[in-house]
Amino acid sequence: MAVLSFHSLKALANQFDGHVYQDSLDDSLLVNDVLHSCWHRYAWTHGKREIKFIETITGALPIVVQIYPAF
């Protein structure tokens, strides 16, 4: 089960594999849950005060770009 909310990208990255990706179509955030072989989708709440869990993805992924850590 995914953690339901985070206060920062760093906290989200630390919970999973250390990388956070952004969906190029809807700006949602994706992280790889290696332990359970799936991906979790998160999104910023209004005003970017908190990151909330949206869904777990087990199929094909959208086109993503790594946003944390920055290159």
PDB file of N, CA, C, O and CB in Angstrom:
ATOM      1  N   MET A   1       0.836  -1.191   0.000  1.00  0.00           N
ATOM      2  CA  MET A   1       0.000   0.000   0.000  1.00  0.00           C
ATOM      3  C   MET A   1       0.873   1.244   0.000  1.00  0.00           C
ATOM      4  O   MET A   1       1.887   1.305   0.695  1.00  0.00           O
ATOM      5  CB  MET A   1      -0.947   0.004   1.212  1.00  0.00           C
ATOM      6  N   ALA A   2       0.482   2.203  -0.761  1.00  0.00           N
ATOM      7  CA  ALA A   2       1.238   3.445  -0.889  1.00  0.00           C
ATOM      8  C   ALA A   2       0.982   4.358   0.310  1.00  0.00           C
ATOM      9  O   ALA A   2      -0.087   4.322   0.920  1.00  0.00           O
ATOM     10  CB  ALA A   2       0.871   4.165  -2.197  1.00  0.00           C
ATOM     11  N   VAL A   3       1.970   5.162   0.627  1.00  0.00           N
ATOM     12  CA  VAL A   3       1.805   6.202   1.645  1.00  0.00           C
ATOM     13  C   VAL A   3       0.896   7.268   1.050  1.00  0.00           C
ATOM     14  O   VAL A   3       1.043   7.613  -0.122  1.00  0.00           O
ATOM     15  CB  VAL A   3       3.196   6.812   2.097  1.00  0.00           C
ATOM     16  N   LEU A   4      -0.040   7.797   1.833  1.00  0.00           N
ATOM     17  CA  LEU A   4      -1.075   8.661   1.290  1.00  0.00           C
ATOM     18  C   LEU A   4      -0.667  10.107   1.050  1.00  0.00           C
ATOM     19  O   LEU A   4      -1.227  10.747   0.160  1.00  0.00           O
ATOM     20  CB  LEU A   4      -2.219   8.644   2.189  1.00  0.00           C
ATOM     21  N   SER A   5       0.289  10.650   1.806  1.00  0.00           N
ATOM     22  CA  SER A   5       0.669  12.046   1.561  1.00  0.00           C
ATOM     23  C   SER A   5       2.099  12.340   2.008  1.00  0.00           C
ATOM     24  O   SER A   5       2.657  11.673   2.878  1.00  0.00           O
ATOM     25  CB  SER A   5      -0.295  12.983   2.279  1.00  0.00           C
ATOM     26  N   PHE A   6       2.665  13.362   1.378  1.00  0.00           N
ATOM     27  CA  PHE A   6       4.025  13.824   1.675  1.00  0.00           C
ATOM     28  C   PHE A   6       4.033  15.340   1.671  1.00  0.00           C
ATOM     29  O   PHE A   6       3.157  15.972   1.081  1.00  0.00           O
ATOM     30  CB  PHE A   6       5.056  13.261   0.647  1.00  0.00           C
ATOM     31  N   HIS A   7       5.027  15.924   2.331  1.00  0.00           N
ATOM     32  CA  HIS A   7       5.123  17.380   2.370  1.00  0.00           C
ATOM     33  C   HIS A   7       6.122  17.951   1.366  1.00  0.00           C
ATOM     34  O   HIS A   7       6.147  19.163   1.153  1.00  0.00           O
ATOM     35  CB  HIS A   7       5.504  17.818   3.751  1.00  0.00           C
ATOM     36  N   SER A   8       6.951  17.095   0.740  1.00  0.00           N
ATOM     37  CA  SER A   8       7.947  17.599  -0.213  1.00  0.00           C
ATOM     38  C   SER A   8       8.360  16.501  -1.191  1.00  0.00           C
ATOM     39  O   SER A   8       8.115  15.317  -0.959  1.00  0.00           O
ATOM     40  CB  SER A   8       9.187  18.142   0.532  1.00  0.00           C
ATOM     41  N   LEU A   9       8.989  16.918  -2.281  1.00  0.00           N
ATOM     42  CA  LEU A   9       9.522  15.937  -3.244  1.00  0.00           C
ATOM     43  C   LEU A   9      10.598  15.082  -2.596  1.00  0.00           C
ATOM     44  O   LEU A   9      10.691  13.885  -2.869  1.00  0.00           O
ATOM     45  CB  LEU A   9      10.093  16.648  -4.490  1.00  0.00           C
ATOM     46  N   LYS A  10      11.406  15.684  -1.745  1.00  0.00           N
ATOM     47  CA  LYS A  10      12.475  14.950  -1.073  1.00  0.00           C
ATOM     48  C   LYS A  10      11.900  13.833  -0.203  1.00  0.00           C
ATOM     49  O   LYS A  10      12.416  12.716  -0.216  1.00  0.00           O
ATOM     50  CB  LYS A  10      13.327  15.904  -0.221  1.00  0.00           C
ATOM     51  N   ALA A  11      10.842  14.120   0.548  1.00  0.00           N
ATOM     52  CA  ALA A  11      10.210  13.103   1.398  1.00  0.00           C
ATOM     53  C   ALA A  11       9.619  11.981   0.552  1.00  0.00           C
ATOM     54  O   ALA A  11       9.723  10.811   0.918  1.00  0.00           O
ATOM     55  CB  ALA A  11       9.113  13.737   2.275  1.00  0.00           C
ATOM     56  N   LEU A  12       9.003  12.326  -0.572  1.00  0.00           N
ATOM     57  CA  LEU A  12       8.450  11.329  -1.490  1.00  0.00           C
ATOM     58  C   LEU A  12       9.555  10.452  -2.054  1.00  0.00           C
ATOM     59  O   LEU A  12       9.422   9.229  -2.087  1.00  0.00           O
ATOM     60  CB  LEU A  12       7.681  12.010  -2.632  1.00  0.00           C
ATOM     61  N   ALA A  13      10.640  11.063  -2.495  1.00  0.00           N
ATOM     62  CA  ALA A  13      11.766  10.315  -3.058  1.00  0.00           C
ATOM     63  C   ALA A  13      12.405   9.401  -2.025  1.00  0.00           C
ATOM     64  O   ALA A  13      12.756   8.264  -2.340  1.00  0.00           O
ATOM     65  CB  ALA A  13      12.810  11.272  -3.615  1.00  0.00           C
ATOM     66  N   ASN A  14      12.561   9.877  -0.805  1.00  0.00           N
ATOM     67  CA  ASN A  14      13.187   9.071   0.239  1.00  0.00           C
ATOM     68  C   ASN A  14      12.371   7.840   0.600  1.00  0.00           C
ATOM     69  O   ASN A  14      12.938   6.831   1.019  1.00  0.00           O
ATOM     70  CB  ASN A  14      13.405   9.908   1.469  1.00  0.00           C
ATOM     71  N   GLN A  15      11.070   7.900   0.450  1.00  0.00           N
ATOM     72  CA  GLN A  15      10.204   6.761   0.773  1.00  0.00           C
ATOM     73  C   GLN A  15      10.363   5.618  -0.231  1.00  0.00           C
ATOM     74  O   GLN A  15      10.162   4.455   0.117  1.00  0.00           O
ATOM     75  CB  GLN A  15       8.745   7.208   0.817  1.00  0.00           C
ATOM     76  N   PHE A  16      10.720   5.943  -1.464  1.00  0.00           N
ATOM     77  CA  PHE A  16      10.794   4.932  -2.522  1.00  0.00           C
ATOM     78  C   PHE A  16      12.235   4.763  -3.003  1.00  0.00           C
ATOM     79  O   PHE A  16      13.111   4.499  -2.179  1.00  0.00           O
ATOM     80  CB  PHE A  16       9.877   5.316  -3.704  1.00  0.00           C
ATOM     81  N   ASP A  17      12.512   4.900  -4.267  1.00  0.00           N
ATOM     82  CA  ASP A  17      13.849   4.591  -4.790  1.00  0.00           C
ATOM     83  C   ASP A  17      14.767   5.792  -4.895  1.00  0.00           C
ATOM     84  O   ASP A  17      15.897   5.659  -5.364  1.00  0.00           O
ATOM     85  CB  ASP A  17      13.727   3.963  -6.132  1.00  0.00           C
ATOM     86  N   GLY A  18      14.313   6.964  -4.471  1.00  0.00           N
ATOM     87  CA  GLY A  18      15.150   8.154  -4.521  1.00  0.00           C
ATOM     88  C   GLY A  18      14.940   9.016  -5.737  1.00  0.00           C
ATOM     89  O   GLY A  18      15.610  10.039  -5.884  1.00  0.00           O
ATOM     90  N   HIS A  19      14.015   8.632  -6.632  1.00  0.00           N
ATOM     91  CA  HIS A  19      13.738   9.418  -7.824  1.00  0.00           C
ATOM     92  C   HIS A  19      12.245   9.686  -7.945  1.00  0.00           C
ATOM     93  O   HIS A  19      11.416   8.825  -7.650  1.00  0.00           O
ATOM     94  CB  HIS A  19      14.256   8.701  -9.076  1.00  0.00           C
ATOM     95  N   VAL A  20      11.920  10.895  -8.383  1.00  0.00           N
ATOM     96  CA  VAL A  20      10.530  11.262  -8.641  1.00  0.00           C
ATOM     97  C   VAL A  20      10.442  11.707 -10.095  1.00  0.00           C
ATOM     98  O   VAL A  20      11.277  12.478 -10.568  1.00  0.00           O
ATOM     99  CB  VAL A  20      10.031  12.394  -7.660  1.00  0.00           C
ATOM    100  N   TYR A  21       9.441  11.224 -10.788  1.00  0.00           N
ATOM    101  CA  TYR A  21       9.237  11.547 -12.197  1.00  0.00           C
ATOM    102  C   TYR A  21       7.923  12.307 -12.353  1.00  0.00           C
ATOM    103  O   TYR A  21       7.016  12.178 -11.531  1.00  0.00           O
ATOM    104  CB  TYR A  21       9.236  10.260 -13.070  1.00  0.00           C
ATOM    105  N   GLN A  22       7.836  13.102 -13.421  1.00  0.00           N
ATOM    106  CA  GLN A  22       6.626  13.873 -13.693  1.00  0.00           C
ATOM    107  C   GLN A  22       6.031  13.432 -15.019  1.00  0.00           C
ATOM    108  O   GLN A  22       6.740  13.335 -16.021  1.00  0.00           O
ATOM    109  CB  GLN A  22       6.927  15.390 -13.709  1.00  0.00           C
ATOM    110  N   ASP A  23       4.732  13.165 -15.029  1.00  0.00           N
ATOM    111  CA  ASP A  23       4.003  12.806 -16.241  1.00  0.00           C
ATOM    112  C   ASP A  23       3.964  14.026 -17.150  1.00  0.00           C
ATOM    113  O   ASP A  23       3.598  15.117 -16.713  1.00  0.00           O
ATOM    114  CB  ASP A  23       2.558  12.300 -15.911  1.00  0.00           C
ATOM    115  N   SER A  24       4.339  13.847 -18.404  1.00  0.00           N
ATOM    116  CA  SER A  24       4.406  14.975 -19.335  1.00  0.00           C
ATOM    117  C   SER A  24       3.027  15.469 -19.765  1.00  0.00           C
ATOM    118  O   SER A  24       2.916  16.574 -20.296  1.00  0.00           O
ATOM    119  CB  SER A  24       5.204  14.583 -20.557  1.00  0.00           C
ATOM    120  N   LEU A  25       1.973  14.679 -19.551  1.00  0.00           N
ATOM    121  CA  LEU A  25       0.631  15.094 -19.968  1.00  0.00           C
ATOM    122  C   LEU A  25      -0.141  15.840 -18.893  1.00  0.00           C
ATOM    123  O   LEU A  25      -0.802  16.835 -19.192  1.00  0.00           O
ATOM    124  CB  LEU A  25      -0.156  13.897 -20.388  1.00  0.00           C
ATOM    125  N   ASP A  26      -0.073  15.382 -17.643  1.00  0.00           N
ATOM    126  CA  ASP A  26      -0.909  16.006 -16.609  1.00  0.00           C
ATOM    127  C   ASP A  26      -0.144  16.522 -15.387  1.00  0.00           C
ATOM    128  O   ASP A  26      -0.762  16.937 -14.407  1.00  0.00           O
ATOM    129  CB  ASP A  26      -1.930  15.026 -16.153  1.00  0.00           C
ATOM    130  N   ASP A  27       1.177  16.501 -15.432  1.00  0.00           N
ATOM    131  CA  ASP A  27       2.042  17.003 -14.359  1.00  0.00           C
ATOM    132  C   ASP A  27       1.918  16.230 -13.045  1.00  0.00           C
ATOM    133  O   ASP A  27       2.370  16.716 -12.009  1.00  0.00           O
ATOM    134  CB  ASP A  27       1.733  18.446 -14.107  1.00  0.00           C
ATOM    135  N   SER A  28       1.314  15.036 -13.066  1.00  0.00           N
ATOM    136  CA  SER A  28       1.286  14.223 -11.859  1.00  0.00           C
ATOM    137  C   SER A  28       2.687  13.669 -11.610  1.00  0.00           C
ATOM    138  O   SER A  28       3.535  13.686 -12.501  1.00  0.00           O
ATOM    139  CB  SER A  28       0.241  13.072 -11.982  1.00  0.00           C
ATOM    140  N   LEU A  29       2.918  13.189 -10.416  1.00  0.00           N
ATOM    141  CA  LEU A  29       4.221  12.682 -10.000  1.00  0.00           C
ATOM    142  C   LEU A  29       4.170  11.167  -9.929  1.00  0.00           C
ATOM    143  O   LEU A  29       3.176  10.599  -9.478  1.00  0.00           O
ATOM    144  CB  LEU A  29       4.643  13.280  -8.636  1.00  0.00           C
ATOM    145  N   LEU A  30       5.236  10.507 -10.372  1.00  0.00           N
ATOM    146  CA  LEU A  30       5.301   9.047 -10.344  1.00  0.00           C
ATOM    147  C   LEU A  30       6.566   8.593  -9.632  1.00  0.00           C
ATOM    148  O   LEU A  30       7.639   9.171  -9.806  1.00  0.00           O
ATOM    149  CB  LEU A  30       5.253   8.471 -11.772  1.00  0.00           C
ATOM    150  N   VAL A  31       6.419   7.547  -8.828  1.00  0.00           N
ATOM    151  CA  VAL A  31       7.561   6.940  -8.143  1.00  0.00           C
ATOM    152  C   VAL A  31       7.487   5.433  -8.324  1.00  0.00           C
ATOM    153  O   VAL A  31       6.399   4.861  -8.397  1.00  0.00           O
ATOM    154  CB  VAL A  31       7.584   7.320  -6.627  1.00  0.00           C
ATOM    155  N   ASN A  32       8.639   4.796  -8.395  1.00  0.00           N
ATOM    156  CA  ASN A  32       8.720   3.353  -8.581  1.00  0.00           C
ATOM    157  C   ASN A  32       8.808   2.675  -7.219  1.00  0.00           C
ATOM    158  O   ASN A  32       9.727   2.944  -6.446  1.00  0.00           O
ATOM    159  CB  ASN A  32       9.938   2.973  -9.466  1.00  0.00           C
ATOM    160  N   ASP A  33       7.863   1.804  -6.928  1.00  0.00           N
ATOM    161  CA  ASP A  33       7.871   1.007  -5.711  1.00  0.00           C
ATOM    162  C   ASP A  33       8.505  -0.337  -6.065  1.00  0.00           C
ATOM    163  O   ASP A  33       7.808  -1.268  -6.468  1.00  0.00           O
ATOM    164  CB  ASP A  33       6.415   0.830  -5.116  1.00  0.00           C
ATOM    165  N   VAL A  34       9.811  -0.435  -5.916  1.00  0.00           N
ATOM    166  CA  VAL A  34      10.568  -1.615  -6.322  1.00  0.00           C
ATOM    167  C   VAL A  34      10.147  -2.834  -5.510  1.00  0.00           C
ATOM    168  O   VAL A  34      10.072  -3.936  -6.054  1.00  0.00           O
ATOM    169  CB  VAL A  34      12.071  -1.368  -6.164  1.00  0.00           C
ATOM    170  N   LEU A  35       9.876  -2.662  -4.248  1.00  0.00           N
ATOM    171  CA  LEU A  35       9.504  -3.762  -3.363  1.00  0.00           C
ATOM    172  C   LEU A  35       8.238  -4.477  -3.837  1.00  0.00           C
ATOM    173  O   LEU A  35       8.133  -5.698  -3.722  1.00  0.00           O
ATOM    174  CB  LEU A  35       9.304  -3.244  -1.947  1.00  0.00           C
ATOM    175  N   HIS A  36       7.275  -3.715  -4.372  1.00  0.00           N
ATOM    176  CA  HIS A  36       6.010  -4.299  -4.816  1.00  0.00           C
ATOM    177  C   HIS A  36       5.855  -4.338  -6.339  1.00  0.00           C
ATOM    178  O   HIS A  36       4.781  -4.675  -6.839  1.00  0.00           O
ATOM    179  CB  HIS A  36       4.867  -3.526  -4.221  1.00  0.00           C
ATOM    180  N   SER A  37       6.895  -4.005  -7.069  1.00  0.00           N
ATOM    181  CA  SER A  37       6.911  -4.033  -8.542  1.00  0.00           C
ATOM    182  C   SER A  37       5.751  -3.255  -9.167  1.00  0.00           C
ATOM    183  O   SER A  37       5.024  -3.774 -10.014  1.00  0.00           O
ATOM    184  CB  SER A  37       6.869  -5.471  -9.030  1.00  0.00           C
ATOM    185  N   CYS A  38       5.593  -2.016  -8.738  1.00  0.00           N
ATOM    186  CA  CYS A  38       4.551  -1.162  -9.303  1.00  0.00           C
ATOM    187  C   CYS A  38       4.982   0.299  -9.218  1.00  0.00           C
ATOM    188  O   CYS A  38       6.022   0.621  -8.643  1.00  0.00           O
ATOM    189  CB  CYS A  38       3.203  -1.376  -8.569  1.00  0.00           C
ATOM    190  N   TRP A  39       4.186   1.153  -9.784  1.00  0.00           N
ATOM    191  CA  TRP A  39       4.420   2.595  -9.746  1.00  0.00           C
ATOM    192  C   TRP A  39       3.242   3.245  -9.043  1.00  0.00           C
ATOM    193  O   TRP A  39       2.107   2.783  -9.161  1.00  0.00           O
ATOM    194  CB  TRP A  39       4.614   3.185 -11.183  1.00  0.00           C
ATOM    195  N   HIS A  40       3.515   4.316  -8.313  1.00  0.00           N
ATOM    196  CA  HIS A  40       2.464   5.064  -7.637  1.00  0.00           C
ATOM    197  C   HIS A  40       2.396   6.464  -8.235  1.00  0.00           C
ATOM    198  O   HIS A  40       3.418   7.100  -8.494  1.00  0.00           O
ATOM    199  CB  HIS A  40       2.715   5.125  -6.102  1.00  0.00           C
ATOM    200  N   ARG A  41       1.170   6.925  -8.446  1.00  0.00           N
ATOM    201  CA  ARG A  41       0.944   8.279  -8.975  1.00  0.00           C
ATOM    202  C   ARG A  41       0.496   9.183  -7.826  1.00  0.00           C
ATOM    203  O   ARG A  41      -0.386   8.833  -7.041  1.00  0.00           O
ATOM    204  CB  ARG A  41      -0.127   8.269 -10.132  1.00  0.00           C
ATOM    205  N   TYR A  42       1.123  10.345  -7.751  1.00  0.00           N
ATOM    206  CA  TYR A  42       0.805  11.361  -6.751  1.00  0.00           C
ATOM    207  C   TYR A  42       0.555  12.679  -7.471  1.00  0.00           C
ATOM    208  O   TYR A  42       0.907  12.826  -8.641  1.00  0.00           O
ATOM    209  CB  TYR A  42       1.953  11.504  -5.698  1.00  0.00           C
ATOM    210  N   ALA A  43      -0.047  13.632  -6.780  1.00  0.00           N
ATOM    211  CA  ALA A  43      -0.259  14.962  -7.346  1.00  0.00           C
ATOM    212  C   ALA A  43      -0.201  15.996  -6.221  1.00  0.00           C
ATOM    213  O   ALA A  43      -0.567  15.718  -5.079  1.00  0.00           O
ATOM    214  CB  ALA A  43      -1.623  15.038  -8.103  1.00  0.00           C
ATOM    215  N   TRP A  44       0.261  17.181  -6.569  1.00  0.00           N
ATOM    216  CA  TRP A  44       0.275  18.292  -5.615  1.00  0.00           C
ATOM    217  C   TRP A  44      -1.153  18.735  -5.340  1.00  0.00           C
ATOM    218  O   TRP A  44      -1.979  18.768  -6.252  1.00  0.00           O
ATOM    219  CB  TRP A  44       1.123  19.478  -6.149  1.00  0.00           C
ATOM    220  N   THR A  45      -1.449  19.075  -4.093  1.00  0.00           N
ATOM    221  CA  THR A  45      -2.741  19.678  -3.768  1.00  0.00           C
ATOM    222  C   THR A  45      -2.709  21.139  -4.202  1.00  0.00           C
ATOM    223  O   THR A  45      -1.663  21.661  -4.588  1.00  0.00           O
ATOM    224  CB  THR A  45      -3.064  19.552  -2.237  1.00  0.00           C
ATOM    225  N   HIS A  46      -3.863  21.790  -4.136  1.00  0.00           N
ATOM    226  CA  HIS A  46      -3.958  23.202  -4.513  1.00  0.00           C
ATOM    227  C   HIS A  46      -2.976  24.026  -3.669  1.00  0.00           C
ATOM    228  O   HIS A  46      -2.934  23.895  -2.446  1.00  0.00           O
ATOM    229  CB  HIS A  46      -5.418  23.727  -4.331  1.00  0.00           C
ATOM    230  N   GLY A  47      -2.202  24.862  -4.328  1.00  0.00           N
ATOM    231  CA  GLY A  47      -1.216  25.680  -3.634  1.00  0.00           C
ATOM    232  C   GLY A  47       0.087  24.964  -3.336  1.00  0.00           C
ATOM    233  O   GLY A  47       0.968  25.530  -2.688  1.00  0.00           O
ATOM    234  N   LYS A  48       0.225  23.724  -3.800  1.00  0.00           N
ATOM    235  CA  LYS A  48       1.431  22.906  -3.602  1.00  0.00           C
ATOM    236  C   LYS A  48       1.832  22.809  -2.131  1.00  0.00           C
ATOM    237  O   LYS A  48       3.004  22.959  -1.783  1.00  0.00           O
ATOM    238  CB  LYS A  48       2.588  23.480  -4.408  1.00  0.00           C
ATOM    239  N   ARG A  49       0.842  22.557  -1.277  1.00  0.00           N
ATOM    240  CA  ARG A  49       1.105  22.432   0.149  1.00  0.00           C
ATOM    241  C   ARG A  49       1.377  20.993   0.568  1.00  0.00           C
ATOM    242  O   ARG A  49       2.027  20.748   1.584  1.00  0.00           O
ATOM    243  CB  ARG A  49      -0.058  22.978   0.934  1.00  0.00           C
ATOM    244  N   GLU A  50       0.873  20.031  -0.225  1.00  0.00           N
ATOM    245  CA  GLU A  50       1.002  18.627   0.125  1.00  0.00           C
ATOM    246  C   GLU A  50       0.924  17.779  -1.147  1.00  0.00           C
ATOM    247  O   GLU A  50       0.276  18.164  -2.120  1.00  0.00           O
ATOM    248  CB  GLU A  50      -0.096  18.207   1.138  1.00  0.00           C
ATOM    249  N   ILE A  51       1.587  16.632  -1.127  1.00  0.00           N
ATOM    250  CA  ILE A  51       1.543  15.691  -2.240  1.00  0.00           C
ATOM    251  C   ILE A  51       0.643  14.541  -1.815  1.00  0.00           C
ATOM    252  O   ILE A  51       0.907  13.895  -0.802  1.00  0.00           O
ATOM    253  CB  ILE A  51       2.984  15.183  -2.639  1.00  0.00           C
ATOM    254  N   LYS A  52      -0.419  14.276  -2.575  1.00  0.00           N
ATOM    255  CA  LYS A  52      -1.413  13.257  -2.235  1.00  0.00           C
ATOM    256  C   LYS A  52      -1.366  12.077  -3.198  1.00  0.00           C
ATOM    257  O   LYS A  52      -1.103  12.248  -4.388  1.00  0.00           O
ATOM    258  CB  LYS A  52      -2.808  13.863  -2.233  1.00  0.00           C
ATOM    259  N   PHE A  53      -1.620  10.886  -2.678  1.00  0.00           N
ATOM    260  CA  PHE A  53      -1.684   9.662  -3.463  1.00  0.00           C
ATOM    261  C   PHE A  53      -2.906   9.687  -4.370  1.00  0.00           C
ATOM    262  O   PHE A  53      -3.993  10.073  -3.941  1.00  0.00           O
ATOM    263  CB  PHE A  53      -1.718   8.430  -2.546  1.00  0.00           C
ATOM    264  N   ILE A  54      -2.729   9.269  -5.646  1.00  0.00           N
ATOM    265  CA  ILE A  54      -3.829   9.201  -6.607  1.00  0.00           C
ATOM    266  C   ILE A  54      -4.171   7.743  -6.939  1.00  0.00           C
ATOM    267  O   ILE A  54      -5.314   7.316  -6.782  1.00  0.00           O
ATOM    268  CB  ILE A  54      -3.467   9.973  -7.894  1.00  0.00           C
ATOM    269  N   GLU A  55      -3.166   6.985  -7.400  1.00  0.00           N
ATOM    270  CA  GLU A  55      -3.425   5.603  -7.812  1.00  0.00           C
ATOM    271  C   GLU A  55      -2.134   4.809  -7.901  1.00  0.00           C
ATOM    272  O   GLU A  55      -1.040   5.374  -7.899  1.00  0.00           O
ATOM    273  CB  GLU A  55      -4.151   5.571  -9.158  1.00  0.00           C
ATOM    274  N   THR A  56      -2.276   3.478  -7.979  1.00  0.00           N
ATOM    275  CA  THR A  56      -1.158   2.578  -8.231  1.00  0.00           C
ATOM    276  C   THR A  56      -1.262   2.109  -9.673  1.00  0.00           C
ATOM    277  O   THR A  56      -2.343   1.748 -10.138  1.00  0.00           O
ATOM    278  CB  THR A  56      -1.153   1.364  -7.235  1.00  0.00           C
ATOM    279  N   ILE A  57      -0.135   2.117 -10.380  1.00  0.00           N
ATOM    280  CA  ILE A  57      -0.091   1.726 -11.790  1.00  0.00           C
ATOM    281  C   ILE A  57       0.709   0.437 -11.913  1.00  0.00           C
ATOM    282  O   ILE A  57       1.838   0.350 -11.431  1.00  0.00           O
ATOM    283  CB  ILE A  57       0.532   2.855 -12.672  1.00  0.00           C
ATOM    284  N   THR A  58       0.123  -0.555 -12.556  1.00  0.00           N
ATOM    285  CA  THR A  58       0.839  -1.809 -12.773  1.00  0.00           C
ATOM    286  C   THR A  58       1.070  -2.077 -14.259  1.00  0.00           C
ATOM    287  O   THR A  58       1.799  -3.003 -14.612  1.00  0.00           O
ATOM    288  CB  THR A  58       0.068  -2.968 -12.150  1.00  0.00           C
ATOM    289  N   GLY A  59       0.465  -1.285 -15.122  1.00  0.00           N
ATOM    290  CA  GLY A  59       0.603  -1.484 -16.559  1.00  0.00           C
ATOM    291  C   GLY A  59       1.612  -0.529 -17.172  1.00  0.00           C
ATOM    292  O   GLY A  59       2.621  -0.181 -16.558  1.00  0.00           O
ATOM    293  N   ALA A  60       1.318  -0.116 -18.387  1.00  0.00           N
ATOM    294  CA  ALA A  60       2.211   0.768 -19.138  1.00  0.00           C
ATOM    295  C   ALA A  60       2.275   2.154 -18.505  1.00  0.00           C
ATOM    296  O   ALA A  60       1.291   2.648 -17.954  1.00  0.00           O
ATOM    297  CB  ALA A  60       1.752   0.879 -20.595  1.00  0.00           C
ATOM    298  N   LEU A  61       3.444   2.766 -18.595  1.00  0.00           N
ATOM    299  CA  LEU A  61       3.654   4.106 -18.044  1.00  0.00           C
ATOM    300  C   LEU A  61       3.528   5.164 -19.127  1.00  0.00           C
ATOM    301  O   LEU A  61       3.776   4.885 -20.299  1.00  0.00           O
ATOM    302  CB  LEU A  61       5.027   4.204 -17.373  1.00  0.00           C
ATOM    303  N   PRO A  62       3.146   6.371 -18.746  1.00  0.00           N
ATOM    304  CA  PRO A  62       3.156   7.483 -19.693  1.00  0.00           C
ATOM    305  C   PRO A  62       4.600   7.956 -19.897  1.00  0.00           C
ATOM    306  O   PRO A  62       5.519   7.446 -19.255  1.00  0.00           O
ATOM    307  CB  PRO A  62       2.252   8.655 -19.189  1.00  0.00           C
ATOM    308  N   ILE A  63       4.790   8.902 -20.764  1.00  0.00           N
ATOM    309  CA  ILE A  63       6.120   9.505 -20.937  1.00  0.00           C
ATOM    310  C   ILE A  63       6.394  10.363 -19.706  1.00  0.00           C
ATOM    311  O   ILE A  63       5.596  11.230 -19.351  1.00  0.00           O
ATOM    312  CB  ILE A  63       6.208  10.367 -22.270  1.00  0.00           C
ATOM    313  N   VAL A  64       7.527  10.111 -19.062  1.00  0.00           N
ATOM    314  CA  VAL A  64       7.861  10.818 -17.830  1.00  0.00           C
ATOM    315  C   VAL A  64       9.225  11.486 -17.938  1.00  0.00           C
ATOM    316  O   VAL A  64      10.060  11.117 -18.763  1.00  0.00           O
ATOM    317  CB  VAL A  64       7.837   9.858 -16.641  1.00  0.00           C
ATOM    318  N   VAL A  65       9.424  12.481 -17.077  1.00  0.00           N
ATOM    319  CA  VAL A  65      10.698  13.200 -16.972  1.00  0.00           C
ATOM    320  C   VAL A  65      11.097  13.215 -15.506  1.00  0.00           C
ATOM    321  O   VAL A  65      10.272  13.503 -14.639  1.00  0.00           O
ATOM    322  CB  VAL A  65      10.592  14.665 -17.549  1.00  0.00           C
ATOM    323  N   GLN A  66      12.361  12.906 -15.223  1.00  0.00           N
ATOM    324  CA  GLN A  66      12.823  12.933 -13.839  1.00  0.00           C
ATOM    325  C   GLN A  66      12.886  14.370 -13.361  1.00  0.00           C
ATOM    326  O   GLN A  66      13.467  15.227 -14.026  1.00  0.00           O
ATOM    327  CB  GLN A  66      14.203  12.251 -13.697  1.00  0.00           C
ATOM    328  N   ILE A  67      12.275  14.641 -12.178  1.00  0.00           N
ATOM    329  CA  ILE A  67      12.317  15.998 -11.641  1.00  0.00           C
ATOM    330  C   ILE A  67      13.022  16.078 -10.284  1.00  0.00           C
ATOM    331  O   ILE A  67      13.404  17.165  -9.851  1.00  0.00           O
ATOM    332  CB  ILE A  67      10.911  16.539 -11.515  1.00  0.00           C
ATOM    333  N   TYR A  68      13.198  14.928  -9.607  1.00  0.00           N
ATOM    334  CA  TYR A  68      13.934  14.927  -8.345  1.00  0.00           C
ATOM    335  C   TYR A  68      14.706  13.618  -8.238  1.00  0.00           C
ATOM    336  O   TYR A  68      14.121  12.554  -8.442  1.00  0.00           O
ATOM    337  CB  TYR A  68      12.972  15.113  -7.124  1.00  0.00           C
ATOM    338  N   PRO A  69      15.976  13.658  -7.931  1.00  0.00           N
ATOM    339  CA  PRO A  69      16.787  14.851  -7.793  1.00  0.00           C
ATOM    340  C   PRO A  69      17.065  15.492  -9.147  1.00  0.00           C
ATOM    341  O   PRO A  69      17.105  14.819 -10.176  1.00  0.00           O
ATOM    342  CB  PRO A  69      18.090  14.521  -7.093  1.00  0.00           C
ATOM    343  N   ALA A  70      17.251  16.779  -9.121  1.00  0.00           N
ATOM    344  CA  ALA A  70      17.543  17.505 -10.363  1.00  0.00           C
ATOM    345  C   ALA A  70      18.938  17.120 -10.844  1.00  0.00           C
ATOM    346  O   ALA A  70      19.814  16.798 -10.042  1.00  0.00           O
ATOM    347  CB  ALA A  70      17.438  19.053 -10.154  1.00  0.00           C
ATOM    348  N   PHE A  71      19.130  17.156 -12.137  1.00  0.00           N
ATOM    349  CA  PHE A  71      20.425  16.802 -12.720  1.00  0.00           C
ATOM    350  C   PHE A  71      21.451  17.860 -12.425  1.00  0.00           C
ATOM    351  O   PHE A  71      22.604  17.733 -12.838  1.00  0.00           O
ATOM    352  CB  PHE A  71      20.306  16.600 -14.219  1.00  0.00           C
TER     353      PHE A  71
END
